[in-house]
Amino acid sequence: MVHIEEIQAALDYIEMNLHEELTLDDIAKAVGFSKFYFHRVFQREVGTSLYNYVRKRRLTMAASLLLNTNIPILDIALTYRFESQEAFTRAFKSVYQLPPGRYRTAIKNLIVGGVNMSDQSKVKGWIFTGTAPEKYKFEMDNKIYHMGSRSATICSVGDEFSYEDYSSIMQQISAKNFIGKRMRFSGFVKTEEVEQWCGLWMRLDSAQGVTLKLDNMQNRPIKGTTEWNYYYCVMDIPQDAAVINIGVLLTEKGKIWFDNADFQEVDKSIPTTEYVPEEIFPDNIVNPSFEEV
Protein backbone atom coordinates (compact mmCIF):
# COMPACT_ATOMS: atom_id res chain seq x y z
CA MET A 1 0.00 0.00 0.00
CA VAL A 2 1.28 3.47 -0.92
CA HIS A 3 0.91 6.36 1.53
CA ILE A 4 2.22 9.30 -0.50
CA GLU A 5 -0.13 11.82 1.15
CA GLU A 6 0.89 10.73 4.62
CA ILE A 7 4.57 10.86 3.69
CA GLN A 8 4.12 14.38 2.32
CA ALA A 9 2.39 15.38 5.55
CA ALA A 10 5.25 13.88 7.55
CA LEU A 11 7.83 15.77 5.49
CA ASP A 12 5.92 19.01 5.99
CA TYR A 13 5.74 18.35 9.73
CA ILE A 14 9.48 17.70 9.86
CA GLU A 15 10.27 20.90 7.93
CA MET A 16 8.19 22.98 10.33
CA ASN A 17 9.85 21.43 13.37
CA LEU A 18 13.52 21.04 12.47
CA HIS A 19 14.36 23.41 15.33
CA GLU A 20 12.33 21.35 17.79
CA GLU A 21 12.76 17.91 19.27
CA LEU A 22 11.46 15.39 16.73
CA THR A 23 10.63 11.87 17.84
CA LEU A 24 9.28 8.91 15.90
CA ASP A 25 6.22 8.97 18.17
CA ASP A 26 5.49 12.64 17.43
CA ILE A 27 5.81 12.35 13.66
CA ALA A 28 3.85 9.10 13.44
CA LYS A 29 1.09 10.61 15.58
CA ALA A 30 0.98 13.70 13.33
CA VAL A 31 0.06 11.51 10.34
CA GLY A 32 -2.12 9.03 12.24
CA PHE A 33 0.11 5.93 12.12
CA SER A 34 1.60 3.70 14.76
CA LYS A 35 5.30 4.37 15.14
CA PHE A 36 6.26 0.86 14.03
CA TYR A 37 4.19 0.98 10.85
CA PHE A 38 5.25 4.55 10.06
CA HIS A 39 8.92 3.65 10.44
CA ARG A 40 8.58 0.89 7.82
CA VAL A 41 6.51 3.04 5.45
CA PHE A 42 8.90 5.99 5.65
CA GLN A 43 11.93 3.81 4.98
CA ARG A 44 10.24 2.21 1.98
CA GLU A 45 8.87 5.39 0.40
CA VAL A 46 11.74 7.82 1.02
CA GLY A 47 14.60 5.33 0.78
CA THR A 48 16.25 6.20 4.09
CA SER A 49 15.45 5.93 7.76
CA LEU A 50 13.57 8.70 9.52
CA TYR A 51 16.57 9.34 11.76
CA ASN A 52 18.94 9.77 8.82
CA TYR A 53 16.49 11.98 6.95
CA VAL A 54 16.00 14.38 9.87
CA ARG A 55 19.73 14.43 10.58
CA LYS A 56 20.61 15.25 6.97
CA ARG A 57 17.96 17.97 6.74
CA ARG A 58 19.28 19.60 9.91
CA LEU A 59 22.85 19.43 8.65
CA THR A 60 21.76 20.87 5.30
CA MET A 61 20.05 23.81 6.97
CA ALA A 62 23.05 24.29 9.23
CA ALA A 63 25.34 24.38 6.18
CA SER A 64 23.15 27.06 4.64
CA LEU A 65 23.40 29.19 7.80
CA LEU A 66 27.18 28.75 7.84
CA LEU A 67 27.45 30.13 4.30
CA ASN A 68 24.81 32.84 4.44
CA THR A 69 24.98 34.23 7.99
CA ASN A 70 27.52 35.09 10.68
CA ILE A 71 25.67 33.16 13.40
CA PRO A 72 28.18 31.49 15.77
CA ILE A 73 28.73 27.80 15.17
CA LEU A 74 27.60 26.84 18.67
CA ASP A 75 24.31 28.69 18.18
CA ILE A 76 23.75 26.88 14.88
CA ALA A 77 24.51 23.55 16.54
CA LEU A 78 22.02 24.18 19.34
CA THR A 79 19.39 25.53 16.93
CA TYR A 80 19.39 22.23 15.08
CA ARG A 81 19.25 20.15 18.25
CA PHE A 82 22.86 18.95 18.51
CA GLU A 83 23.83 18.45 22.13
CA SER A 84 27.19 20.19 21.77
CA GLN A 85 29.45 21.89 19.25
CA GLU A 86 31.65 18.78 19.28
CA ALA A 87 28.74 16.51 18.38
CA PHE A 88 27.69 18.92 15.62
CA THR A 89 31.25 19.06 14.27
CA ARG A 90 31.52 15.27 14.09
CA ALA A 91 28.19 14.94 12.31
CA PHE A 92 28.89 17.83 9.95
CA LYS A 93 32.35 16.58 9.01
CA SER A 94 30.97 13.10 8.23
CA VAL A 95 28.80 14.64 5.50
CA TYR A 96 30.76 17.68 4.25
CA GLN A 97 34.32 16.39 4.86
CA LEU A 98 35.27 19.63 6.63
CA PRO A 99 34.57 20.89 10.15
CA PRO A 100 32.00 23.72 10.23
CA GLY A 101 34.52 26.54 10.71
CA ARG A 102 36.71 25.51 7.80
CA TYR A 103 33.63 24.82 5.66
CA ARG A 104 32.34 28.34 6.33
CA THR A 105 35.65 29.92 5.31
CA ALA A 106 36.66 27.73 2.40
CA ILE A 107 33.30 27.25 0.69
CA LYS A 108 32.08 30.78 1.33
CA ASN A 109 35.15 32.18 -0.40
CA LEU A 110 34.83 29.67 -3.21
CA ILE A 111 31.33 30.67 -4.24
CA VAL A 112 31.48 34.46 -3.93
CA GLY A 113 29.48 35.80 -6.85
CA GLY A 114 27.66 32.50 -7.36
CA VAL A 115 28.30 29.65 -9.78
CA ASN A 116 29.26 30.60 -13.33
CA MET A 117 26.64 29.05 -15.55
CA SER A 118 27.41 30.92 -18.77
CA ASP A 119 27.17 27.60 -20.60
CA GLN A 120 23.88 26.33 -19.24
CA SER A 121 24.13 22.96 -20.98
CA LYS A 122 27.24 21.80 -19.13
CA VAL A 123 26.30 20.27 -15.80
CA LYS A 124 27.75 16.80 -15.48
CA GLY A 125 25.23 14.17 -16.51
CA TRP A 126 22.35 16.58 -17.14
CA ILE A 127 20.95 18.13 -20.32
CA PHE A 128 19.13 21.47 -20.33
CA THR A 129 16.49 21.47 -23.05
CA GLY A 130 12.85 22.22 -23.84
CA THR A 131 10.63 23.84 -26.44
CA ALA A 132 11.76 27.37 -25.54
CA PRO A 133 15.06 27.20 -23.62
CA GLU A 134 15.74 30.87 -24.38
CA LYS A 135 12.81 31.75 -22.10
CA TYR A 136 14.32 29.93 -19.13
CA LYS A 137 17.48 30.02 -17.04
CA PHE A 138 19.07 26.88 -15.62
CA GLU A 139 21.44 27.34 -12.67
CA MET A 140 22.84 25.63 -9.62
CA ASP A 141 21.62 27.21 -6.37
CA ASN A 142 24.04 27.25 -3.43
CA LYS A 143 21.58 28.83 -1.00
CA ILE A 144 18.41 26.80 -1.47
CA TYR A 145 18.74 23.02 -1.50
CA HIS A 146 17.19 19.97 0.06
CA MET A 147 20.31 18.09 1.09
CA GLY A 148 23.99 18.45 0.33
CA SER A 149 25.21 21.87 -0.74
CA ARG A 150 23.27 22.89 -3.87
CA SER A 151 20.26 22.14 -6.04
CA ALA A 152 19.35 22.56 -9.70
CA THR A 153 16.90 25.31 -10.53
CA ILE A 154 14.90 26.36 -13.59
CA CYS A 155 13.46 29.87 -13.68
CA SER A 156 11.35 31.51 -16.39
CA VAL A 157 12.87 34.74 -17.74
CA GLY A 158 10.60 35.43 -20.73
CA ASP A 159 7.62 37.78 -20.73
CA GLU A 160 5.28 35.99 -23.11
CA PHE A 161 4.55 32.27 -22.95
CA SER A 162 2.32 29.91 -24.88
CA TYR A 163 0.86 26.62 -23.69
CA GLU A 164 3.60 24.80 -25.65
CA ASP A 165 6.49 26.49 -23.84
CA TYR A 166 8.43 24.44 -21.31
CA SER A 167 11.96 23.75 -20.15
CA SER A 168 13.50 20.63 -18.66
CA ILE A 169 16.66 19.18 -17.24
CA MET A 170 17.02 15.52 -18.11
CA GLN A 171 19.20 12.43 -18.41
CA GLN A 172 19.11 9.41 -20.68
CA ILE A 173 19.93 5.95 -19.33
CA SER A 174 20.35 2.66 -21.17
CA ALA A 175 17.49 0.32 -20.35
CA LYS A 176 19.50 -2.90 -20.74
CA ASN A 177 20.14 -3.43 -17.02
CA PHE A 178 16.54 -2.73 -16.03
CA ILE A 179 14.47 -4.88 -18.42
CA GLY A 180 11.64 -6.62 -16.56
CA LYS A 181 12.10 -4.53 -13.43
CA ARG A 182 9.80 -1.96 -11.85
CA MET A 183 11.81 1.25 -11.53
CA ARG A 184 11.11 4.44 -9.59
CA PHE A 185 12.54 7.82 -10.55
CA SER A 186 12.15 10.18 -7.61
CA GLY A 187 13.35 13.46 -6.23
CA PHE A 188 12.50 16.49 -4.14
CA VAL A 189 10.96 19.59 -5.74
CA LYS A 190 10.36 23.09 -4.36
CA THR A 191 8.38 25.64 -6.37
CA GLU A 192 7.72 29.37 -6.53
CA GLU A 193 4.78 30.93 -8.38
CA VAL A 194 4.36 28.14 -10.93
CA GLU A 195 1.40 29.43 -12.92
CA GLN A 196 0.64 26.31 -14.96
CA TRP A 197 2.36 23.16 -13.71
CA CYS A 198 5.63 21.33 -13.29
CA GLY A 199 6.59 17.78 -12.45
CA LEU A 200 9.03 14.92 -12.68
CA TRP A 201 8.84 12.91 -15.87
CA MET A 202 9.91 9.50 -17.08
CA ARG A 203 9.65 8.19 -20.65
CA LEU A 204 10.63 4.83 -22.14
CA ASP A 205 11.74 4.71 -25.79
CA SER A 206 12.45 1.82 -28.13
CA ALA A 207 15.65 1.52 -30.15
CA GLN A 208 13.76 3.11 -33.05
CA GLY A 209 12.82 6.13 -30.95
CA VAL A 210 9.19 5.13 -30.45
CA THR A 211 7.70 6.22 -27.13
CA LEU A 212 6.56 3.13 -25.23
CA LYS A 213 5.45 4.64 -21.94
CA LEU A 214 5.23 8.11 -20.42
CA ASP A 215 4.53 9.74 -17.07
CA ASN A 216 5.00 13.50 -16.77
CA MET A 217 2.82 14.01 -13.65
CA GLN A 218 0.29 15.93 -15.74
CA ASN A 219 -2.49 14.09 -13.92
CA ARG A 220 -1.03 15.15 -10.54
CA PRO A 221 0.68 18.46 -11.33
CA ILE A 222 2.71 20.63 -8.97
CA LYS A 223 1.44 24.21 -8.99
CA GLY A 224 1.87 27.51 -7.18
CA THR A 225 4.39 27.95 -4.37
CA THR A 226 5.33 24.84 -2.39
CA GLU A 227 8.03 23.78 0.03
CA TRP A 228 10.27 20.75 -0.56
CA ASN A 229 8.16 17.70 -1.30
CA TYR A 230 8.90 14.20 -2.49
CA TYR A 231 7.61 13.06 -5.90
CA TYR A 232 8.12 10.04 -8.13
CA CYS A 233 7.31 8.22 -11.36
CA VAL A 234 7.13 4.41 -11.44
CA MET A 235 7.22 2.18 -14.54
CA ASP A 236 7.73 -1.43 -15.51
CA ILE A 237 10.54 -1.62 -18.07
CA PRO A 238 9.40 -3.75 -21.05
CA GLN A 239 11.57 -6.01 -23.22
CA ASP A 240 11.59 -3.58 -26.16
CA ALA A 241 12.75 -0.58 -24.11
CA ALA A 242 16.16 0.79 -25.12
CA VAL A 243 16.38 4.22 -23.50
CA ILE A 244 15.03 5.50 -20.18
CA ASN A 245 14.56 9.27 -20.13
CA ILE A 246 14.16 11.01 -16.76
CA GLY A 247 13.94 14.63 -15.73
CA VAL A 248 11.92 17.50 -14.31
CA LEU A 249 10.04 20.07 -16.36
CA LEU A 250 8.54 23.53 -15.88
CA THR A 251 5.76 24.79 -18.14
CA GLU A 252 5.33 28.51 -18.78
CA LYS A 253 6.07 30.88 -15.85
CA GLY A 254 7.55 30.09 -12.46
CA LYS A 255 10.63 28.77 -10.72
CA ILE A 256 11.48 25.29 -9.49
CA TRP A 257 14.28 23.69 -7.51
CA PHE A 258 15.18 20.01 -7.94
CA ASP A 259 17.39 17.95 -5.64
CA ASN A 260 18.28 14.43 -4.53
CA ALA A 261 17.26 12.60 -7.69
CA ASP A 262 17.14 8.82 -7.31
CA PHE A 263 16.52 5.88 -9.65
CA GLN A 264 15.94 2.52 -8.04
CA GLU A 265 14.09 -0.76 -8.38
CA VAL A 266 10.92 -1.18 -6.32
CA ASP A 267 8.76 -4.21 -5.69
CA LYS A 268 5.44 -4.92 -7.37
CA SER A 269 3.47 -3.61 -4.39
CA ILE A 270 4.34 -0.09 -5.54
CA PRO A 271 1.83 0.82 -8.29
CA THR A 272 2.99 2.24 -11.60
CA THR A 273 2.21 5.86 -12.44
CA GLU A 274 2.48 5.83 -16.22
CA TYR A 275 0.17 7.86 -18.42
CA VAL A 276 -3.20 6.19 -18.95
CA PRO A 277 -5.41 7.81 -21.63
CA GLU A 278 -8.59 7.06 -19.69
CA GLU A 279 -7.34 9.22 -16.83
CA ILE A 280 -6.73 12.24 -19.06
CA PHE A 281 -9.43 12.17 -21.72
CA PRO A 282 -13.24 11.96 -21.30
CA ASP A 283 -15.06 8.78 -22.28
CA ASN A 284 -17.22 10.53 -24.86
CA ILE A 285 -17.74 13.80 -26.72
CA VAL A 286 -18.33 16.77 -24.41
CA ASN A 287 -20.83 19.58 -25.08
CA PRO A 288 -21.78 18.44 -28.61
CA SER A 289 -24.41 21.18 -29.08
CA PHE A 290 -22.18 23.97 -27.72
CA GLU A 291 -24.98 24.99 -25.33
CA GLU A 292 -22.87 24.70 -22.18
CA VAL A 293 -20.48 27.49 -21.27
Number of C-alpha atoms within 10 A of each C-alpha: 7 12 12 16 10 18 20 16 16 22 22 14 16 22 16 10 14 17 13 11 10 15 14 15 14 15 22 20 14 13 16 12 15 13 16 11 10 23 18 12 21 21 15 14 18 18 13 11 16 22 13 11 18 18 17 18 19 24 25 22 20 20 21 19 17 21 21 13 9 10 11 11 18 15 13 22 22 14 15 20 17 19 12 12 16 13 11 23 18 14 18 23 14 11 13 15 12 16 17 24 12 11 18 21 12 13 14 16 11 11 12 8 8 13 12 10 13 9 9 15 15 11 15 6 10 15 16 20 18 19 12 17 18 12 19 24 17 25 22 21 17 18 16 19 25 23 18 18 19 19 21 19 22 24 21 22 15 14 8 9 14 10 8 10 17 22 25 27 23 19 15 16 13 13 20 14 10 19 16 13 17 20 21 21 20 26 22 21 27 21 24 16 14 21 16 15 21 29 25 28 23 27 21 25 20 17 10 10 11 12 13 14 19 19 22 22 22 14 14 10 12 23 17 15 14 14 15 19 19 19 18 23 24 23 24 22 22 18 13 16 25 23 20 19 18 25 23 24 23 28 24 27 24 22 24 25 25 28 21 16 17 13 14 13 14 17 10 11 9 16 15 16 18 19 18 12 9 8 9 10 9 9 9 7 7 9 9 8 6 7 6 7 4
